[in-house]
Amino acid sequence: MTQATEGTKAAAAPTRTLQRGLRILEILATESRDSGLGVTEVATAVDLDKATTNRLLQTLSTLGYAYKDPDSKGYRLTGKLLSLSESFQSNLDVPRRIRPFLEQLRDETGHTVHFGIRELNRVVYILKLESTASVVIASAIGQSMPMHTTSLGKAILAGMPEVEREALYSTLTLERRTDRTITDLRRLREEIALTQARGYSVDDRENENSVTCVGSPLIDSTGAVVGAISASGPSYAVEGRVEELGRLCQGTAMTIRALL
């Protein structure tokens, strides 16, 4: 057996386990009674042997997604999925709620404004309001970018708890996008510390040549980072206004915090 074949098999095993676990969640969500479903019933529904089914159910219980009734011995879902659903719906609603404030920020700065969120170790553009100027920034809703090269990503990193941020650092590849991109972890740590000290992040031609962005994290009432906002424009237009734009982004983020 070749090394590539062994690697493929190793990758396929977790995938199958995930598929089976998700299928069990679906069964518990759609077919469960007040007393729950027994291991045999779940195994039959998902076409697995009892031992595998029991192991998956125990894992779901350990993670807090399922609950074994002590009387009936049947498994039921907990409220964790409902909590995740509510969080997801809340996040979907954020762009609509903050749009008026981002429109105001765009008008005040005269530059393109973005709202982005973290997905794993990257930042994704969720909302983009184009500048009224003729210069168009080459970004698109749904586009994914490295965190270390963008003002959105740097702002999110700066707003995260230190332990969580340090864990995330270990997953970053620090790829180079321009000749100004930070590709050294020590320098990135220094940049994030500077971002925290001044209250706003700066991407000075690090993600795109000739484009400079300034951003600020969005923090909710619990202190969690929801995402970040930024103002972006051609470097020649942003140069000399970085601190001004940073304060405007920071002020807008503070205003939005009252909503979140």
Stockholm file with secondary structure:
# STOCKHOLM 1.0

chainA/1-260         MTQATEGTKAAAAPTRTLQRGLRILEILATESRDSGLGVTEVATAVDLDKATTNRLLQTLSTLGYAYKDPDSKGYRLTGKLLSLSESFQSNLDVPRRIRPFLEQLRDETGHTVHFGIRELNRVVYILKLESTASVVIASAIGQSMPMHTTSLGKAILAGMPEVEREALYSTLTLERRTDRTITDLRRLREEIALTQARGYSVDDRENENSVTCVGSPLIDSTGAVVGAISASGPSYAVEGRVEELGRLCQGTAMTIRALL
#=GR chainA/1-260 SS CCHHHHHHHHHHHHHHHHHHHHHHHHHHHHHCCTTCBCHHHHHHHHTCCHHHHHHHHHHHHHTTSEEECTTTCCEEECTHHHHHHHHHHHHHHHHHHHHHHHHHHHHHHCSEEEEEEEETTEEEEEEEECCSSSCCCCCCTTCEEETTTSHHHHHHHHHSCHHHHHHHHTTCCCCCSSTTCCCCHHHHHHHHHHHHHHTSEEEESSSSTTEEEEEEEEECTTSCEEEEEEEEEEHHHHTTCHHHHHHHHHHHHHHHHHHC
#=GC SS_cons         CCHHHHHHHHHHHHHHHHHHHHHHHHHHHHHCCTTCBCHHHHHHHHTCCHHHHHHHHHHHHHTTSEEECTTTCCEEECTHHHHHHHHHHHHHHHHHHHHHHHHHHHHHHCSEEEEEEEETTEEEEEEEECCSSSCCCCCCTTCEEETTTSHHHHHHHHHSCHHHHHHHHTTCCCCCSSTTCCCCHHHHHHHHHHHHHHTSEEEESSSSTTEEEEEEEEECTTSCEEEEEEEEEEHHHHTTCHHHHHHHHHHHHHHHHHHC
//
